[in-house]
Amino acid sequence: MRKMEGSRVGVDQGNTEIFSEFATGGDMWTGSGTRERRKTIRFAEPFRTPPVVQVSLSLWDMDQGANLRADISADKVTENGFDLVFRTWSDTRVARVRMSWLAIGELPNEDDWQLF
């Protein structure tokens, strides 16, 4: 469990297309084996410390001819943003993916001290 200090908690959220490769013939649609796409997300305002980030699929356009395989995550979470990550493997063919995200964390406070 993460315990947050202070009285200011912020929530930021979004819904972002990670890729669309059906029309362009990208390797998520035409390839096989291990494949990955990342998209950097910047928060509307910085958090005081790296927030907790939850990700989910909001659009998943897949070919029905193979098993559906996906691994989604938030990576490199900082006070300013993070990377949305979509991975697949084997013969799975993915035309496009959109992911939703939710970040919850402490916000800076005017009483915070910055020592140099």
ABEGO torsion letter per residue (X at the ends): XBBBBEABBBBBBBBBBABBAAAAGBAAAABBEBBBBBBBBBBABBBABBBBBBBBBABBBBBAABBBBBBBBBBGBBAAEBBBBBBBBEABBBABBBBBBBBBBBBBBAABBBBX
